[in-house]
Amino acid sequence: MIIGVDAGALSVRDDRLKVGVYHVTLNLLRELGKIDKTNEYRLYTFLPISPVQMKEFGPRMKNVIVRPVIGWSMIQIPIELRRHPIDVFLGLSQMIPISSARNIGFVYDLGFLRYPGAYPGSLARLEMQTKQLVKRSDHIVAISKSTQTDIMGAYRIGKNRLTVDYPGIDQRFTSNGPKYKEKRPYILYVGALKRGKNIPFAIRAFKKFSDESKKPYDFLLVGGDYWADRTIPHIIEELGLWDRVKLAGFVTDGTLPSYYRGASALFLTSLWEGFCLPATEAMKSGCPIVYAKTGSLPEIVGDTGLVFAKGNETEAADALAKITGSAMLRKKLVNIGIQRSKQFTWRAFAQSVYRVITQS
């Protein structure tokens, strides 16, 4: 059997873009290369995959470079699939092209349907691609039960066409190792600085926490600014927080675990989350979590963190005060989180995908 894979995420050269889909693609292919000893894989990209990564994927995977980039997913990939037919196509970028293959679509979240204003410049594309994916897919992989429920509700499809498959956590995340240190203790945010992450709300809640608790904490924002919410600097300026809110920018994979280990808590205030890799990374790294009750976060984080009602600054500030005020509580949440993180592995994710690939 020949399996085609949308591996376009591995074409990116800007480190700020090496986030969710990039990590899912990279780790899935690594694990499938170990699991599948029978099938051939064609990895479609618009720039060459690095030789180091191709070696990790194993001998049954071939990089097929498809050009030009213009019309890549809707024109160039369908042309390639007509010229060189395949048996199964994995749509890892929430996109399925026209082809005669059996299609397996991956859906990460439908936040764009709930909060269209948080997706400037990409809303129309996401709406079109996801609608086409649902129509063209023989089976869909959803990365959480929350996303599965959203798909069933938005597109009126049956549960039998869906598999819930949780992404894993990279091995570099562990509670043992050096901790990043600031002059003051800090609350942490990790992720892209885009509108959907609701960072202005997080900054206002942090301000309320700081004013009411009088605790000398900083708020570190770790993440690339490729899709930056341009209101973030204005909120920091308006609240007079340039000495307390630090824009740490993009942090390398090797350094990121130390930021989790050094933080008093990871603060998650997203409008919607389909899964949230930083949440599971924090769990495994021994970092407790304060999170909004929204999307998949209650499902993924559960009792490993403190929850507050989405949009409620008072509850969010109180949760920050509670978690920073009790070493015993933090220790309890850390222990629960480390145990919970064991259920999220890339091997289990790949095994589930492999079962979907090989089902008749």
C-alpha positions, -999 to 999 in steps of 0.1 A, spaced: 0 0 0 12 35 -9 4 62 17 6 99 7 12 124 35 7 162 35 40 169 52 40 206 41 45 216 77 81 202 75 89 226 47 89 257 70 122 274 77 110 300 101 113 286 136 83 306 147 61 283 125 75 251 140 45 247 164 15 224 166 10 209 132 48 208 127 53 187 159 24 164 151 37 157 116 73 152 127 65 129 156 39 109 138 62 102 109 90 92 133 68 67 151 51 53 119 86 47 106 92 24 135 57 8 135 50 2 98 74 -23 82 52 -29 52 38 2 35 55 29 14 51 66 23 53 96 1 59 128 20 47 158 0 65 191 7 73 222 -12 109 224 2 132 194 9 129 177 43 162 178 61 183 146 57 185 142 94 147 140 97 144 117 67 169 93 84 147 94 115 117 84 94 133 53 81 138 37 47 101 33 37 95 70 35 103 91 4 102 129 2 83 141 -29 88 178 -35 58 194 -52 61 228 -68 52 256 -74 41 268 -39 12 288 -54 -19 266 -53 1 239 -36 -27 222 -17 -56 227 -41 -38 225 -75 -3 211 -73 -10 182 -49 -41 170 -69 -20 171 -101 7 150 -84 -18 125 -71 -33 121 -106 1 115 -121 12 91 -94 -18 76 -76 -17 64 -40 -39 42 -18 -43 64 13 -38 101 19 -31 116 53 -43 152 55 -21 164 84 -27 201 78 -65 201 82 -68 199 44 -77 171 19 -71 176 -19 -92 160 -46 -79 125 -54 -91 89 -58 -73 78 -26 -90 68 7 -87 100 27 -79 104 64 -84 139 75 -69 154 107 -89 182 125 -72 201 153 -98 226 163 -128 245 151 -122 277 170 -125 297 139 -162 289 138 -168 301 173 -145 331 172 -141 342 136 -126 376 146 -96 358 161 -85 345 127 -78 376 106 -65 367 72 -71 329 76 -108 326 83 -120 320 48 -93 295 40 -99 275 73 -137 275 66 -133 262 31 -105 237 38 -122 222 68 -156 219 50 -139 202 21 -120 179 44 -151 167 61 -168 161 28 -138 142 12 -126 122 42 -134 86 46 -124 89 82 -114 118 104 -89 119 133 -98 145 160 -72 153 186 -97 155 215 -132 146 224 -140 183 225 -130 186 188 -149 154 179 -180 169 194 -175 202 176 -171 183 142 -202 163 147 -222 194 157 -209 217 130 -209 193 100 -236 168 111 -216 137 107 -218 104 126 -194 93 153 -185 62 133 -165 84 109 -143 98 137 -114 86 159 -102 106 189 -64 104 191 -44 125 216 -10 139 205 20 130 226 47 148 245 84 150 233 109 132 255 129 163 262 101 175 286 109 161 321 106 174 357 143 167 362 168 193 349 178 229 352 152 256 359 151 289 341 155 318 366 144 354 366 151 380 393 115 374 405 93 343 404 72 341 373 39 330 358 44 315 323 26 315 290 38 293 261 24 294 226 19 316 196 11 352 204 -20 352 183 -55 366 190 -71 333 198 -49 328 228 -66 358 245 -33 372 259 -47 407 266 -71 391 290 -42 371 306 -23 404 311 -52 421 327 -59 392 350 -22 391 359 -24 428 367 -53 422 390 -35 394 407 -4 415 412 -23 445 426 -44 425 450 -18 400 462 11 424 463 33 394 453 65 402 433 58 381 403 67 385 366 46 372 336 68 356 309 52 353 274 72 326 255 63 322 219 68 333 183 53 365 170 46 354 135 8 358 140 12 384 167 -18 401 183 -8 437 178 -28 448 209 -4 431 233 22 459 235 -6 484 239 -21 465 268 12 463 285 18 500 281 -17 509 292 -14 489 324 22 501 331 36 466 331 67 467 310 88 459 341 67 428 349 54 414 316 83 400 296 81 392 259 106 363 258 100 356 221 107 323 205 126 298 227 144 268 213 132 233 219 162 225 240 156 255 263 118 254 267 117 226 293 137 248 317 111 276 315 83 251 325 104 238 354 112 273 367 76 286 365 52 288 394 24 281 370 14 279 333 -14 304 326 -38 294 298 -66 318 288 -73 308 252 -107 315 236 -107 279 224 -83 249 223 -85 218 203 -58 201 224 -30 224 237 5 209 236 19 234 261 -5 220 287 8 185 284 44 197 282 39 216 314 24 185 332 54 164 322 78 191 332 64 195 367 46 228 361 11 233 376 -15 249 354 -42 277 358 -66 274 329 -98 287 314 -128 264 312 -130 263 275 -126 239 246 -106 208 254 -87 223 283 -109 207 311 -106 174 292 -68 175 289 -58 193 321 -85 182 344 -75 182 381 -38 188 373 -46 225 375 -69 252 388 -98 262 365 -116 295 362 -146 306 341 -136 319 307 -136 357 306 -137 361 344 -107 382 355 -115 379 391 -116 341 391 -84 340 371 -66 364 394 -78 344 425 -66 312 409 -31 327 404 -31 339 440 -41 305 452 -15 286 433 13 309 441 3 310 478 6 274 486 37 252 480 17 222 492 -9 228 465 16 232 438 34 200 448 1 181 448 -8 194 413 27 187 400 25 151 411 -9 146 396 2 162 364 33 141 360 12 109 364 -15 123 340 11 131 313 20 94 309 -11 89 289 0 113 262 27 95 240 36 98 203 38 60 201 2 57 212 -9 85 188 9 68 159 -5 33 167 -40 47 166 -34 64 133 -18 32 119 -50 13 129 -71 38 109 -47 35 79 -49 -2 78 -86 -7 85 -105 -20 55 
